Amino acid sequence: MKLPPALKALLAQIIGSVVALAVARSGVLPGGLWPVIAVQALAAAGSATALGSATWWRWIHLGFAPLVMVALQLHIPPGWYLAAFLGLALVFWSSFRTQVPLFLSNRKTAAAVAELLPRKRPARLLDLGSGTGSLLRPLAQMRPDCRLEGIESAPAPYALSLLLSRRQPTIALARGDFFAISWGGYDLVYAFLSPVPMTAVWRKASAELSPGALLVSNSFPVEDVEPEQVIDVDDRRRTRLYCYYPAGPALKKSGITGG
Ligand SMILES: C[S@@+](CC[C@H](N)C(=O)[O-])C[C@H]1O[C@@H](n2cnc3c(N)ncnc32)[C@H](O)[C@@H]1O
């Protein structure tokens, strides 16, 4: 079903609760709250399956109501729940909508990206969703001649990236939605996102990048588009970089040479 995952999750929980209430009222369950909780969990997980949620959502639904019960019995002051919620919201912000979580590029990946930047002139790079700046900071050391820009929507990673890069003047960071800014004028646009936004990223890159500008996607290829090159980074997570020329290669230039 074409509903956002967060809405499917809410629906599954509501259906689970309605089913549990109906079964409890029918009088077929043994006494106590746990049988009702078990029915709620099973019905929510079943609804998630019927709604076409990803497999891991079913496990979350199976555990959700039982864990709420356990947490209630621990009598944790409500302020802690609020603090945990606010902390997670500041880190993950709109992940429930964008379906892009926070995970970080490593130094070896930054080194591989550095190789893709033009070598004979200062270049401009844009990191879509720059997180804590873990791509930009090592890259700024490797290529001090380049201007490295990042845009991030989540407040906590953005604040941390500002703090950590405060002594690196070639890094420029902004807070906002990368779909709302122009990607024109960059030599390389880097994305480490998820499969979900890649078609929209491709469309925007094709419309706004100049010929010869590279789109480099860490781990998530663009569906139905053949990459110009795939780079296997020699790191523990076996990072793959999918490289595209969304507006075609530069005039009088062929292949990805970084030159
Ligand atoms: C997987 S992390 C990558 C972080 C960083 N680029 C790196 O390689 O270390 C993806 C980041 O993109 C951010 N993000 C997702 N959609 C976004 C959007 N539309 N605009 C700005 N940031 C976004 C998320 O908040 C998350 O921090």
The ligand as a Tripos MOL2 file, in Angstrom:
@<TRIPOS>MOLECULE
LIG
   27    29     1     0     0
SMALL
NO_CHARGES

@<TRIPOS>ATOM
      1 C1         23.4070    8.9790    6.0270 C.3       1 LIG1
      2 S1         23.6070   10.5920    6.6680 S.3       1 LIG1
      3 C2         25.0920   11.0850    5.8130 C.3       1 LIG1
      4 C3         25.8890   12.1270    6.5540 C.3       1 LIG1
      5 C4         27.1160   12.6570    5.7940 C.3       1 LIG1
      6 N1         26.7960   13.0500    4.4520 N.3       1 LIG1
      7 C5         28.1910   11.6240    5.7450 C.2       1 LIG1
      8 O1         28.4140   11.0950    4.6520 O.co2     1 LIG1
      9 O2         28.7920   11.3450    6.7900 O.co2     1 LIG1
     10 C6         22.3070   11.4280    5.7780 C.3       1 LIG1
     11 C7         21.9490   12.7740    6.3640 C.3       1 LIG1
     12 O3         21.0840   13.4240    5.4510 O.3       1 LIG1
     13 C8         20.1840   14.2260    6.1870 C.3       1 LIG1
     14 N2         19.0560   14.5200    5.2920 N.ar      1 LIG1
     15 C9         18.1410   13.6600    4.7870 C.ar      1 LIG1
     16 N3         17.2860   14.2780    3.9590 N.ar      1 LIG1
     17 C10        17.6690   15.5800    3.9510 C.ar      1 LIG1
     18 C11        17.2000   16.7360    3.2610 C.ar      1 LIG1
     19 N4         16.1670   16.6620    2.3980 N.pl3     1 LIG1
     20 N5         17.8590   17.9070    3.4430 N.ar      1 LIG1
     21 C12        18.9220   18.0000    4.2820 C.ar      1 LIG1
     22 N6         19.4180   16.9340    4.9610 N.ar      1 LIG1
     23 C13        18.8060   15.7470    4.7890 C.ar      1 LIG1
     24 C14        19.8470   13.3840    7.3920 C.3       1 LIG1
     25 O4         19.3900   14.1870    8.4580 O.3       1 LIG1
     26 C15        21.2010   12.7170    7.6960 C.3       1 LIG1
     27 O5         21.9240   13.4460    8.6510 O.3       1 LIG1
@<TRIPOS>BOND
     1     1     2 1
     2     2     3 1
     3     2    10 1
     4     3     4 1
     5     4     5 1
     6     5     6 1
     7     5     7 1
     8     7     8 2
     9     7     9 1
    10    10    11 1
    11    11    12 1
    12    11    26 1
    13    12    13 1
    14    13    14 1
    15    13    24 1
    16    14    15 ar
    17    14    23 ar
    18    15    16 ar
    19    16    17 ar
    20    17    18 ar
    21    17    23 ar
    22    18    19 1
    23    18    20 ar
    24    20    21 ar
    25    21    22 ar
    26    22    23 ar
    27    24    25 1
    28    24    26 1
    29    26    27 1
@<TRIPOS>SUBSTRUCTURE
     1 LIG1         1 GROUP 0 **** ****
